[in-house]
Amino acid sequence: MKKGFIIFASLMVCLVLIFGCGGNGETTSASPPPTSTSASPPPTSTSASPPPTTAAVPRSILQCPQGPADLTQTPQYGGTLVVLYDNDPTNLGAPWLKSSAFDGHCNRYVLENLVGLDERGMPVPQLAESWVSDPAQKTVTFALRQGVKFHDGTSFNAEAVKWCLDMYQNGENTYLKDVTAIEVTGEYAIRLTLATWDALFVQGLSSGGAGRMVSPTAAQALGDDVLLKPVGTGPFKFVSYTTSVSIKYERNDDYWQKGLPYLDAVEMRLVSDSVVALTAFKKGEAHVLYGVQTSDAPELRDAGNTIYYTIVTLMGITGDSIHPDSVWANKDFREAVAYALDYKTYVDAAFDGLYPATNQLAVEGRQAWNSSIQGYPYNPDKARALLAPLGYTLDTPLEIDIIVGNDAQRIDLFTLCQDALAQVGINVNIVPVNRSAQNSISASGWENQLFNFSFSYNGFEMQWSTSAQNNLSSYKTSLVSVLTPSGFDDLLDLAKAETDMAKRETYYQQMNKLMIDDYCMYVPIFALARFTADAPTVHDFGFANGTAGEYLPERAWIDQ
C-alpha cells in the first residue's frame, strides 16, 4: 500500500473523523458494539499459544473492538520494532503518581486500561468486559474480563482493580476525587459510587484518567522501583530500562487477546539529539521516528516514509491572575497582549505552516470549537490604547519575563511574539526551561511573569473535559496561578452531568467563550502537533492506522 505525506488540509479532515465525537448518550449497557464487523467476542481462556513466526493470522481474531484495523494486508509475525524517542520517561509503572503523556505512551506496551477508546473517543471494553451505569444511584458496575493474568502470573480480578483504584484515590491523580465508594461485588465484579453523577466518568477509566491497571503483588514487592519497572497485562513484558539509552520489551506469550501481538519485541531508543535521531532513521537503524521536526517532514516523505500528525496540546500565553497586583490580573492588559499578536503569521513562520493557529481553546473542526468566539484580531493600535492608561508606552515600557519551553521552534515563535509586544510597550525577556521545569512551575505556581501555557487537547470527548477540569477549573492541578472565572465550574458540572453529547458540546463551547471573549484569561496561539515518521515496512503502529482512539501496540507489525 503506497504511503505518503498527509498534508495539513487533508489531515484536519481526517483527524476530525478519527478523533471527533459523534452519537448521543453514554455507554450504559453491557458490551458496546464493536466498530469493526471483523471483531469476534473476547476469549475467556487465560492465554493463547503464540503462533509460529512464519504464520499469518487474519484480522478476524482481534478481540478488543477499538476501531477497525488495516485489513488491506495480512499481518506477519516476528521481528523487533525499533522506535526512536526524544526523551526519558519518569514513570512507567505507577500511574497513580505524577506522570506525563509520554510516560503513558511508553507504558502502554505493558499496562492496559479498564476501558478503551474507539475511533470517536467513546468507551469500549478492554480489561472491563462490560459495565452498567445507573445515574439515579450514581453508580457504575463493571464486569471484568476473566482468565487474564498479570505478567508476574497473578490474576487480574476485582481485588486487583480495587487495589489500583485505591492507589489512584490516595495518589497524585485526581480523577477519582468524586468517587465515594469502591466495592468488590464478586470475583470479577466491582462497583464505583460517585458523589455527583458524571456522564463522562467511564471515559476517564481509559488511558487519559485512572484506568491503567498494575499488578498489586508486583507493585508492593518492587516498592519505589515500580516507577520504572511496569508489570501489567499488556501485549509486551518489560525487560529493561537504561537511562538515555533504551527501554526494551518482549512479547507476552500469554496475552489474553488470542494471536496477538505480532511483534517479538519492541526497543525504544532514547535519543535526545534530534539530528542524531534523524540520521539514524535515515540510515534504516529504526522503523519509527517519534517527534519529527516540521522542517524535516517533507524530506522524509519524499524518501518514501509516511508522516503522521496528531494534535497533542494547545499553547499560548497566560499569566498569574490570582495575584491582584499582577499585571495579568488586569483584563485590559490581557486584551492588549492578545491584540498585539499576529499569531497566525508567527505560527506559520516558526512551524513551517504545519501547525494550526488558533485564537481559542480548541481547533476548528474539533471538540469545543466555538465559531461565535470573536477573539482579539491583530490590532497593535488598540493594544497601545489599552496599555497607555496603565502607564505602559513605547517610552515607558513594562519589563517582564515569559517562561517558555526550550525547544528551538517554540523559542522562534516567542521571539516573534517578543518583537510584536515590544512595539506596543511590553518588553519581554524570554526564559527558556525544559519540559520538567515547565510542568513543575505550572503545578506549583508563578508570580508576576508571563507563562507559555499548555492545555492538553486532541479532540477526544474525554480529553477536553478532563483538561478543562485539570487546567481551567477551580479544581485545577496545573496552571494554578490562573484565576478561574465565575461561572466556569458551574458549566463544567453541567457538562459532566449531561448524557446528550450534542448538549454537552454546547457547554464546552460556552466554557471556551467564557475564558476567551468574556475574560481573556488565556491568549491561545497554536496547537502543538506530534509528527511521527514510519518506514514503509511498518504497519498499524500507534495512531498510524487512523481508526483507534488510543494507542494499540498489539496491532503493530513489520514486513519480514
SULQUI-V453694 format. One line per field, one symbol per residue. ss: DSSP state (A for helix, B for strand, O for the rest). psi: psi as a letter, one per 30 degrees, with the letter a starting at -180 (. if undefined). A space follows every 50 residues. Layout:
ss->???
psi->???
This chain:
ss->OOOOOOOAAAAAAAAAAAAOOOOOOOOOOOOOOOOOOOOOOOOOOOOOOO OOOOOOOOAAAOOOOOOOOOOOOOOOOOOBBBBBBOOOOOOOOOOOOOOO AAAAAAAOOOOBBOBBBOOOOOBBBOOBBBBBBBOOOOBBBBBBOOOOBO OOOOBOOAAAAAAAAAAAAAOOOOOOOOBBBBBBBBOOBBBBBBOOOOOO OAAAAOOOOOOBBOOAAAAAAAAAAAAAOOOOOOOBBBBBBBOOOBBBBB BOOOOOOOOOOOOOBBBBBBOOOAAAAAAAAAOOOOOBBBOOOAAAAAAA AAOOOBBBBBBBBBBBBBBOOOOOOOAAAOAAAAAAAAAOOOAAAAAAAA OOOOOOBOOOOOOOOOOOOOOOOOOOOOOAAAAAAAAAOOOOOOOOOBBB BBBBBOOAAAAAAAAAAAAAAAOOOBBBBBBBBOAAAAAAAAAAOOOOOB BBBBBBOOOOAAAAAAAAAAAAOOOOOOOOOOOOOOOAAAAAAAAAAOOO AAAAAAAAAAAAAAAAAAOOOOBBBBBBBBBBBBOOOBBOOAAAAOOOOO OOAAAOBBOO
psi->kkklkjleefeeeefeeeflkllklljfldjkkkfkffkllklflflkkk lkfflkklfffkfjihkkljgflklklllkkkkklglklfjfgifflkll eeeeeeffeekllelakafgglklkcfjfllkkjeefhlkkkjlklgkkl fgflkjaeeeeeeeeeeeefafkgegfgkfkjkjglehkkkkkkekkjfg eeefhaffchfkkkjeeeeeefbfffegikjagafkkkelkjkgdlkkll kjfgkfjkfllelelkjjkjjfjeeeeeeeeefgflfkjkhkkeffeeee efgglkklkkkflklbkaaiffjfgkeffjeeeeeeeeffkieeeeeeef gggfkklkglhlkkflkfkjffkeaikjieeeeeeefeffgjaffilkkk lkklkgleeeeeefeeeeeeefffgjjkjkjklleeeeeeeeffllkhll kjlkjkkgflefeeeeeeeffelfgkflhfgkkjlkfeeeeeeeeffkfj eeeeeeeeeeeeeeedeefhfkikeljklkkkkklffkkhkbgffggkfl kifffkllk.
